[in-house]
Amino acid sequence: MFPNDNYVRRILEALSGTPERPALVRDGAEMTAGEFSGAVLTAADVLRRNTPEGEIPVVAVLTVTNTPATVILRYAANLVGGTVVHLHSTNAVDPSDQLAAEERREILASTGATFLAVDKEYVDLARELCERLPKAPRIAALGALGTDVLDLTAGEADAIDLAAVETDSERPAVVLYTSGTTGRPKGVTLPYRVRGLYIAAGLQAPAPTVYLSTLPASHSSGSGIDLALASGGTVVLHDGFDADKVLSAVAEHRVTVLTLTPPQIYQLVDHPGLSAADLSSLQMITYGGCPASPARLAEAVKALGPRLLQFYGTTETSGISMLLPPDHFDPGLCATAGKLTAEVSIRDQEDHRELPLGEVGEVCVRSPFNMLGYWGEPEQTAQTVREGWVHTGDLGSLDERGYLTLHGRVGEVMKTNGIKVHPTTVENALLAHPEVAQAAVYCVVDADRVEHIHAAVVLRAGGGADAEALREHVAAELSPQHVPAVIAFHGELPLTGAGKPDKRWLAAHEAGAA
């Protein structure tokens, strides 16, 4: 990619060779590459013509996340050099648990949105949001949704000279609001540079990718969509993860690449229909988002073969390390997050000095994939980015081969029974029990401000282990100091929209039930 290249232009050029090939598939409906490119170019023309002269458009997007509209709107805004701001939270346990209206208004105001692009499901909410803003964005949509809504299909695709499109690589391309599992969501601002670097691999792909997207297209998982389309391939869009539907879609659409989180991999491995499913087309399952259990990964490798590829990264830094498919056959490496792909320094949390190999400290990253900062929050940005290093808030250690082991989050470390306990350590011990399918460990503080280890557990089908048996198992695997004070059994763990166990919800639920 060149300094002022535009990643959307590159993707549309890649798709132009096969205009009849399906680009997006959702609920059985196909949109060809030609139709998709035409929709992007047409919407881009309307946005460009309706942006005040001399301004760079800021396009807030509020749509049902895994729909063609979400992808088309981002591409259209980015094709004209605009900044896309997604108004979806990704920490929702269910669709109703989203950013409050006032939070969305605050985002619209702080970003100075020029347009609020919506679909029919959100147009009424968009009107309500704009009513109370001193400077309201113009509501826009892919279709005629009212006289007060700008129709982004009423443009001319030929009006955009694709070959001439260039964009400053350091201009903000997308603002992604972090999942908020550790606090108030922050607007991670990624430049065009990051998007361009991402699709470079897709442009070199030897064959078109068929990518199944179950994670929100409005968050960082949208990069997988970009890679697939840059290869001239197809993206199959699902509303969230359902093991039955995933197995069916892989067979029906001949999916080659699938992205999951560790809890979703566990569900797939435990699915009774896995052994009979046709996965012959599936070349790779990429996963990340939270640490994986070595014991459960070993089961996944046995069930799925050499298809697993782990990515560790954060919204602020993108990729940090990678565990390649052959690494998964080494039990020792399965306990790591893979080998470094970025410049990483493990720093002491107090004095920020670099720590030697093997010692646990904060993972700090310097990479061309790093964010510009948090939108409108210079103080928070200065705390997180210091001398070019992004302080991730993750705890890790490095070995002499360059493999990174994660030990949880800085804010999640518990001090109980006189020692520091990392939740990931206890989770891995629980998941090593033959009757445990999923586990999440978190801290609950009592009225005396004493920290206690709590665990939420999902047993395998037919499993009968009780809390005492699991406590004895943890004591034997680790120590009596690591034993959870409370073990609660669940039919399934609540997950954030990004597919991570929602520990804040679990802790709050226990507090509410007490």
C-alpha positions as CSV (number, residue, x, y, z in Angstrom):
1,M,0.0,0.0,0.0
2,F,1.2,3.5,-0.9
3,P,1.1,6.4,1.7
4,N,-2.0,8.0,0.3
5,D,-3.7,4.8,-1.0
6,N,-7.4,4.3,-0.2
7,Y,-8.2,0.8,1.0
8,V,-11.8,0.9,-0.3
9,R,-10.6,1.7,-3.8
10,R,-8.2,-1.3,-3.6
11,I,-11.1,-3.6,-2.6
12,L,-13.5,-2.3,-5.3
13,E,-10.7,-2.8,-7.9
14,A,-10.2,-6.4,-6.6
15,L,-13.9,-7.1,-7.0
16,S,-14.2,-5.6,-10.4
17,G,-12.8,-8.7,-12.2
18,T,-15.7,-10.9,-11.1
19,P,-18.8,-8.7,-11.0
20,E,-21.2,-11.6,-11.0
21,R,-19.5,-13.4,-8.0
22,P,-21.4,-13.1,-4.7
23,A,-19.8,-10.5,-2.5
24,L,-22.2,-10.5,0.4
25,V,-24.6,-13.2,1.5
26,R,-27.2,-12.9,4.3
27,D,-30.3,-14.9,5.0
28,G,-30.1,-16.6,1.7
29,A,-30.0,-13.3,-0.3
30,E,-26.9,-12.6,-2.4
31,M,-25.4,-9.3,-3.4
32,T,-23.0,-9.6,-6.3
33,A,-19.7,-7.9,-6.5
34,G,-21.0,-5.6,-9.2
35,E,-24.1,-4.7,-7.1
36,F,-22.1,-4.1,-4.0
37,S,-19.5,-1.9,-5.8
38,G,-22.3,0.1,-7.4
39,A,-24.1,0.6,-4.0
40,V,-20.8,1.8,-2.4
41,L,-20.0,4.2,-5.3
42,T,-23.5,5.6,-5.4
43,A,-23.7,6.3,-1.7
44,A,-20.2,7.8,-1.8
45,D,-21.4,10.2,-4.5
46,V,-24.3,11.3,-2.4
47,L,-22.2,11.8,0.7
48,R,-19.6,13.8,-1.3
49,R,-22.2,16.1,-2.9
50,N,-23.9,16.8,0.5
51,T,-20.8,17.4,2.6
52,P,-20.2,21.1,3.2
53,E,-17.4,22.4,1.1
54,G,-14.0,22.2,2.7
55,E,-15.2,19.7,5.4
56,I,-14.2,16.1,5.9
57,P,-17.5,14.1,6.5
58,V,-17.9,12.3,9.8
59,V,-20.5,9.5,9.2
60,A,-22.0,7.9,12.3
61,V,-23.5,4.5,11.5
62,L,-26.4,2.9,13.4
63,T,-27.6,-0.2,11.6
64,V,-28.3,-3.8,12.4
65,T,-24.7,-4.8,12.6
66,N,-24.2,-7.8,10.3
67,T,-26.0,-6.6,7.3
68,P,-24.8,-5.4,3.9
69,A,-25.8,-1.8,4.9
70,T,-23.2,-1.7,7.6
71,V,-20.4,-2.6,5.2
72,I,-21.7,-0.4,2.3
73,L,-22.0,2.6,4.6
74,R,-18.4,2.3,6.0
75,Y,-17.0,1.8,2.5
76,A,-18.9,4.7,1.0
77,A,-17.8,7.1,3.8
78,N,-14.2,5.9,3.7
79,L,-14.1,6.1,-0.1
80,V,-14.6,9.9,0.1
81,G,-12.0,10.2,2.9
82,G,-14.6,10.5,5.7
83,T,-14.5,9.2,9.3
84,V,-16.9,6.4,10.3
85,V,-18.2,6.3,13.9
86,H,-20.1,3.2,14.9
87,L,-22.8,3.8,17.4
88,H,-23.1,0.2,18.6
89,S,-21.8,-1.1,21.9
90,T,-20.2,-4.5,21.7
91,N,-20.6,-5.4,25.4
92,A,-24.3,-6.4,25.0
93,V,-25.4,-9.7,26.5
94,D,-28.6,-9.4,24.4
95,P,-29.7,-7.0,21.7
96,S,-31.6,-4.8,24.2
97,D,-28.5,-4.2,26.2
98,Q,-27.0,-1.4,24.2
99,L,-25.6,2.1,24.5
100,A,-28.2,4.4,26.1
101,A,-29.7,7.1,24.0
102,E,-27.8,9.8,26.0
103,E,-24.5,8.0,25.4
104,R,-25.2,8.0,21.6
105,R,-26.1,11.7,21.7
106,E,-22.8,12.4,23.5
107,I,-20.9,10.5,20.8
108,L,-22.7,12.3,18.0
109,A,-22.0,15.7,19.7
110,S,-18.3,14.9,20.5
111,T,-17.5,13.7,17.0
112,G,-19.4,16.5,15.3
113,A,-21.1,14.0,13.0
114,T,-22.0,15.3,9.6
115,F,-24.4,12.4,8.8
116,L,-26.2,9.8,10.9
117,A,-26.5,6.8,8.5
118,V,-29.2,4.3,9.5
119,D,-31.5,1.5,8.3
120,K,-35.2,1.2,8.6
121,E,-34.9,-0.5,12.0
122,Y,-33.1,2.6,13.5
123,V,-34.6,5.5,11.6
124,D,-37.1,6.4,14.3
125,L,-34.4,6.3,17.0
126,A,-32.2,8.5,14.8
127,R,-34.9,11.1,14.7
128,E,-35.2,11.0,18.5
129,L,-31.4,11.3,18.9
130,C,-31.2,14.3,16.6
131,E,-34.1,16.2,18.3
132,R,-32.1,17.1,21.3
133,L,-28.8,17.9,19.7
134,P,-27.8,21.6,19.2
135,K,-26.1,20.7,15.9
136,A,-27.8,17.6,14.6
137,P,-26.3,15.5,11.8
138,R,-28.2,14.9,8.7
139,I,-30.0,11.5,8.7
140,A,-29.2,9.3,5.7
141,A,-30.1,5.8,4.6
142,L,-29.8,3.4,1.7
143,G,-33.3,4.0,0.4
144,A,-36.2,6.4,0.7
145,L,-37.2,6.4,4.4
146,G,-38.8,9.8,4.6
147,T,-38.5,13.4,3.3
148,D,-36.2,14.2,6.2
149,V,-33.8,11.3,5.3
150,L,-31.1,11.7,2.7
151,D,-31.4,8.8,0.2
152,L,-28.0,7.4,-0.4
153,T,-29.2,5.4,-3.4
154,A,-30.0,8.6,-5.3
155,G,-26.6,9.1,-6.7
156,E,-24.4,8.3,-9.7
157,A,-21.9,5.5,-9.4
158,D,-20.0,6.8,-12.4
159,A,-19.5,10.2,-10.8
160,I,-16.7,8.8,-8.7
161,D,-13.4,8.5,-10.5
162,L,-12.1,5.4,-8.7
163,A,-8.6,5.5,-10.1
164,A,-8.1,9.1,-8.8
165,V,-9.2,8.4,-5.2
166,E,-6.5,9.0,-2.6
167,T,-6.6,9.6,1.1
168,D,-4.0,10.7,3.7
169,S,-3.0,7.5,5.5
170,E,-2.9,9.3,8.9
171,R,-6.5,10.6,8.6
172,P,-9.0,9.0,11.0
173,A,-10.9,6.2,9.1
174,V,-12.9,4.5,11.8
175,V,-13.8,5.2,15.4
176,L,-14.6,2.0,17.3
177,Y,-16.0,2.1,20.8
178,T,-14.4,-0.5,23.0
179,S,-16.5,-3.1,24.6
180,G,-16.6,-1.4,28.0
181,T,-16.1,-4.7,29.9
182,T,-13.5,-2.8,32.1
183,G,-15.2,0.7,32.2
184,R,-16.8,3.4,30.1
185,P,-16.4,2.8,26.3
186,K,-13.7,4.8,24.6
187,G,-13.5,5.8,21.0
188,V,-10.5,4.1,19.5
189,T,-9.5,6.1,16.4
190,L,-7.8,4.1,13.7
191,P,-6.2,5.8,10.7
192,Y,-6.5,4.7,7.0
193,R,-3.0,3.4,7.4
194,V,-4.2,0.5,9.6
195,R,-7.0,-0.5,7.2
196,G,-4.6,-0.3,4.3
197,L,-2.0,-2.6,6.0
198,Y,-4.8,-5.0,6.9
199,I,-5.9,-5.6,3.3
200,A,-2.4,-5.9,1.9
201,A,-2.5,-9.7,2.6
202,G,-5.9,-10.1,1.1
203,L,-4.7,-8.4,-2.1
204,Q,-2.0,-11.1,-2.4
205,A,-4.3,-14.1,-1.6
206,P,-3.8,-16.9,-4.1
207,A,-7.6,-17.6,-4.3
208,P,-10.8,-15.8,-3.2
209,T,-11.8,-16.3,0.4
210,V,-15.2,-17.3,1.6
211,Y,-15.5,-15.7,5.0
212,L,-18.2,-16.4,7.6
213,S,-18.7,-13.4,9.9
214,T,-20.6,-14.0,13.1
215,L,-18.9,-11.2,15.2
216,P,-20.2,-7.7,14.8
217,A,-19.2,-6.1,11.5
218,S,-19.3,-2.8,13.3
219,H,-16.3,-3.6,15.4
220,S,-12.7,-4.7,14.8
221,S,-13.8,-8.0,13.3
222,G,-14.8,-6.0,10.2
223,S,-11.1,-6.4,9.2
224,G,-11.9,-10.0,8.3
225,I,-14.6,-8.8,5.9
226,D,-12.1,-6.4,4.3
227,L,-9.5,-9.2,3.8
228,A,-12.1,-11.5,2.2
229,L,-13.4,-8.8,-0.2
230,A,-9.8,-7.7,-1.0
231,S,-9.2,-11.3,-2.2
232,G,-12.1,-11.0,-4.6
233,G,-14.1,-13.3,-2.3
234,T,-17.4,-13.6,-0.5
235,V,-18.6,-12.7,3.0
236,V,-21.4,-14.7,4.6
237,L,-23.1,-12.5,7.3
238,H,-24.7,-14.1,10.4
239,D,-26.5,-12.4,13.3
240,G,-24.3,-13.7,16.1
241,F,-23.0,-17.2,16.8
242,D,-25.1,-20.3,16.6
243,A,-23.2,-23.6,16.3
244,D,-25.9,-25.3,14.3
245,K,-26.1,-22.4,11.8
246,V,-22.3,-22.1,11.5
247,L,-21.9,-25.8,10.7
248,S,-24.7,-25.6,8.1
249,A,-23.3,-22.4,6.5
250,V,-19.8,-23.9,6.2
251,A,-21.2,-26.8,4.2
252,E,-23.7,-24.7,2.1
253,H,-21.4,-21.8,1.2
254,R,-18.1,-23.7,1.1
255,V,-16.7,-21.4,3.7
256,T,-12.9,-21.3,3.8
257,V,-12.3,-18.9,6.8
258,L,-14.2,-18.5,10.0
259,T,-13.5,-16.2,13.0
260,L,-14.6,-17.2,16.5
261,T,-13.8,-16.5,20.1
262,P,-12.5,-19.3,22.5
263,P,-15.9,-19.8,24.1
264,Q,-17.5,-20.2,20.7
265,I,-14.8,-22.8,19.7
266,Y,-15.7,-24.7,22.9
267,Q,-19.4,-24.7,21.8
268,L,-18.4,-25.9,18.4
269,V,-16.2,-28.7,19.7
270,D,-19.0,-29.8,22.1
271,H,-21.7,-29.8,19.4
272,P,-23.1,-33.3,18.8
273,G,-23.3,-32.7,15.1
274,L,-19.6,-31.7,14.6
275,S,-18.3,-35.2,13.6
276,A,-20.9,-35.5,10.8
277,A,-20.6,-31.9,9.5
278,D,-19.0,-31.3,6.1
279,L,-16.0,-29.1,6.9
280,S,-14.0,-30.1,3.8
281,S,-13.9,-26.5,2.5
282,L,-12.8,-25.0,5.8
283,Q,-9.1,-24.0,5.7
284,M,-8.7,-21.8,8.7
285,I,-10.5,-20.9,12.0
286,T,-9.0,-17.7,13.4
287,Y,-9.8,-17.0,17.0
288,G,-9.0,-14.4,19.7
289,G,-10.7,-11.9,22.0
290,C,-9.8,-13.6,25.3
291,P,-7.3,-16.2,26.5
292,A,-8.0,-19.8,25.5
293,S,-7.7,-22.9,27.7
294,P,-4.8,-25.1,26.8
295,A,-6.9,-28.2,27.7
296,R,-9.8,-27.1,25.6
297,L,-7.5,-26.1,22.7
298,A,-6.1,-29.7,22.7
299,E,-9.6,-31.0,22.2
300,A,-10.2,-28.5,19.5
301,V,-7.1,-29.5,17.6
302,K,-8.2,-33.2,17.9
303,A,-11.7,-32.4,16.6
304,L,-10.9,-29.7,14.0
305,G,-7.3,-30.6,12.8
306,P,-4.6,-28.1,11.8
307,R,-7.0,-25.3,11.1
308,L,-6.6,-23.1,14.2
309,L,-4.9,-19.8,14.1
310,Q,-4.9,-17.6,17.2
311,F,-4.6,-13.8,17.0
312,Y,-3.9,-11.8,20.1
313,G,-4.4,-8.1,19.9
314,T,-6.4,-5.2,21.2
315,T,-8.7,-2.6,19.5
316,E,-5.9,0.0,20.1
317,T,-3.1,-2.1,18.6
318,S,-4.6,-4.7,16.3
319,G,-2.4,-7.8,16.0
320,I,0.3,-8.4,18.6
321,S,1.1,-12.1,18.4
322,M,0.0,-15.2,16.5
323,L,-0.2,-18.9,17.3
324,L,0.2,-20.7,14.0
325,P,-1.6,-24.0,13.2
326,P,1.5,-26.2,13.8
327,D,2.1,-24.5,17.2
328,H,-1.2,-26.0,18.4
329,F,0.3,-29.5,18.4
330,D,2.8,-28.4,21.1
331,P,1.1,-28.5,24.5
332,G,3.5,-26.0,25.9
333,L,2.8,-23.5,23.1
334,C,-1.0,-23.9,23.5
335,A,-0.6,-22.1,26.9
336,T,0.7,-19.0,25.1
337,A,-0.8,-16.4,22.9
338,G,1.7,-17.1,20.2
339,K,4.8,-15.5,18.8
340,L,5.2,-11.8,18.6
341,T,4.2,-10.1,15.3
342,A,4.7,-6.5,16.7
343,E,7.4,-4.8,18.8
344,V,6.5,-5.6,22.4
345,S,7.9,-4.6,25.8
346,I,6.9,-6.0,29.1
347,R,6.9,-3.2,31.6
348,D,6.6,-2.9,35.4
349,Q,3.3,-1.4,36.3
350,E,4.7,1.0,38.9
351,D,7.9,2.4,37.4
352,H,7.4,1.4,33.8
353,R,10.9,-0.2,33.5
354,E,11.3,-3.0,31.0
355,L,11.2,-6.4,32.7
356,P,13.4,-9.4,31.9
357,L,12.2,-12.6,30.1
358,G,9.8,-14.6,32.2
359,E,8.6,-11.8,34.5
360,V,5.0,-10.7,34.4
361,G,4.2,-7.1,33.6
362,E,2.0,-4.9,31.4
363,V,2.1,-5.7,27.6
364,C,3.2,-2.5,25.8
365,V,3.2,-2.3,22.0
366,R,4.8,-0.2,19.3
367,S,3.5,-1.0,15.8
368,P,2.3,0.6,12.6
369,F,-1.1,-0.8,13.4
370,N,-1.5,1.3,16.6
371,M,-4.4,3.7,16.9
372,L,-4.1,7.5,16.7
373,G,-5.7,7.8,20.1
374,Y,-9.1,8.0,21.8
375,W,-11.4,10.4,20.1
376,G,-11.8,13.7,22.0
377,E,-9.9,12.3,25.1
378,P,-6.4,13.7,25.1
379,E,-5.7,12.9,28.7
380,Q,-6.8,9.2,28.4
381,T,-4.7,9.0,25.2
382,A,-1.7,10.4,27.0
383,Q,-2.1,7.8,29.8
384,T,-2.4,4.9,27.3
385,V,0.2,6.0,24.6
386,R,3.6,7.0,26.0
387,E,6.5,7.7,23.8
388,G,4.9,5.7,21.0
389,W,4.1,2.7,23.2
390,V,0.5,1.6,23.7
391,H,0.0,0.3,27.2
392,T,-2.6,-2.4,26.7
393,G,-3.7,-3.1,30.3
394,D,-3.0,-6.8,29.6
395,L,-0.5,-8.7,31.8
396,G,2.0,-10.9,30.1
397,S,5.4,-12.5,30.0
398,L,7.8,-13.4,27.2
399,D,10.0,-16.4,26.8
400,E,13.4,-16.7,25.0
401,R,11.7,-17.8,21.7
402,G,9.5,-14.7,21.5
403,Y,6.3,-16.4,22.6
404,L,3.9,-14.4,24.8
405,T,1.9,-15.8,27.7
406,L,-1.0,-13.8,29.0
407,H,-2.0,-13.5,32.7
408,G,-5.2,-11.5,32.6
409,R,-5.9,-7.8,32.8
410,V,-4.2,-5.3,35.1
411,G,-7.6,-4.4,36.7
412,E,-8.7,-8.0,37.1
413,V,-5.8,-9.2,39.4
414,M,-7.2,-10.1,42.8
415,K,-5.4,-10.1,46.1
416,T,-6.9,-12.8,48.2
417,N,-5.5,-15.0,51.0
418,G,-2.3,-13.0,50.9
419,I,-1.4,-13.6,47.2
420,K,-2.1,-12.1,43.8
421,V,-4.5,-14.3,41.8
422,H,-4.8,-13.9,38.0
423,P,-8.3,-15.0,36.8
424,T,-7.0,-16.7,33.7
425,T,-4.9,-19.0,35.9
426,V,-7.9,-20.2,37.8
427,E,-10.0,-20.5,34.6
428,N,-7.4,-22.7,33.0
429,A,-7.4,-25.0,36.0
430,L,-11.2,-25.3,36.0
431,L,-11.2,-25.9,32.2
432,A,-8.7,-28.7,32.7
433,H,-11.4,-30.7,34.7
434,P,-12.9,-33.3,32.4
435,E,-16.5,-32.3,33.2
436,V,-16.1,-28.5,32.7
437,A,-17.0,-27.0,29.3
438,Q,-16.7,-23.3,30.0
439,A,-15.5,-21.2,32.9
440,A,-15.2,-17.5,33.9
441,V,-13.5,-16.3,37.0
442,Y,-13.9,-12.8,38.5
443,C,-13.7,-10.8,41.6
444,V,-16.5,-10.0,44.0
445,V,-15.8,-7.5,46.8
446,D,-17.9,-7.8,50.0
447,A,-19.2,-5.2,52.4
448,D,-15.8,-5.2,54.3
449,R,-14.0,-4.5,51.0
450,V,-12.4,-8.0,51.0
451,E,-11.9,-9.5,47.6
452,H,-13.2,-13.0,46.9
453,I,-12.7,-15.3,43.9
454,H,-15.9,-16.3,42.2
455,A,-16.4,-18.6,39.2
456,A,-19.2,-19.3,36.8
457,V,-19.1,-22.7,35.3
458,V,-20.9,-24.6,32.5
459,L,-20.6,-28.4,32.8
460,R,-20.3,-30.7,29.8
461,A,-23.4,-32.7,28.8
462,G,-23.9,-35.4,31.4
463,G,-21.3,-33.8,33.8
464,G,-22.2,-34.2,37.4
465,A,-19.3,-32.5,39.2
466,D,-20.4,-30.3,42.1
467,A,-18.8,-27.2,43.6
468,E,-16.8,-29.1,46.2
469,A,-15.3,-31.4,43.6
470,L,-14.2,-28.4,41.5
471,R,-12.7,-26.7,44.5
472,E,-10.7,-29.8,45.3
473,H,-9.6,-29.9,41.7
474,V,-8.4,-26.3,41.7
475,A,-6.6,-26.8,45.0
476,A,-4.7,-29.8,43.5
477,E,-3.9,-28.0,40.2
478,L,-2.8,-24.7,41.8
479,S,-3.1,-24.1,45.6
480,P,-5.8,-23.7,48.3
481,Q,-5.3,-19.9,47.9
482,H,-6.6,-20.1,44.3
483,V,-9.9,-21.9,45.2
484,P,-13.0,-19.9,44.4
485,A,-15.1,-19.0,47.4
486,V,-18.3,-19.3,45.2
487,I,-18.8,-21.5,42.1
488,A,-22.1,-20.9,40.3
489,F,-23.4,-23.3,37.7
490,H,-24.9,-21.9,34.4
491,G,-26.6,-23.5,31.4
492,E,-24.5,-21.1,29.3
493,L,-22.2,-18.1,30.0
494,P,-23.4,-14.7,29.1
495,L,-21.1,-13.3,26.3
496,T,-20.4,-9.8,25.3
497,G,-21.3,-8.8,21.7
498,A,-17.6,-9.4,20.9
499,G,-17.9,-13.0,22.2
500,K,-16.1,-12.7,25.5
501,P,-17.5,-13.9,28.8
502,D,-19.3,-10.9,30.4
503,K,-17.7,-10.9,33.8
504,R,-19.2,-7.5,34.8
505,W,-22.6,-8.9,34.2
506,L,-21.9,-12.0,36.2
507,A,-20.6,-10.0,39.1
508,A,-23.5,-7.5,39.0
509,H,-26.0,-10.4,38.7
510,E,-24.6,-12.0,41.9
511,A,-24.7,-8.7,43.7
512,G,-28.3,-8.2,42.7
513,A,-29.2,-11.7,43.8
514,A,-27.5,-11.3,47.1
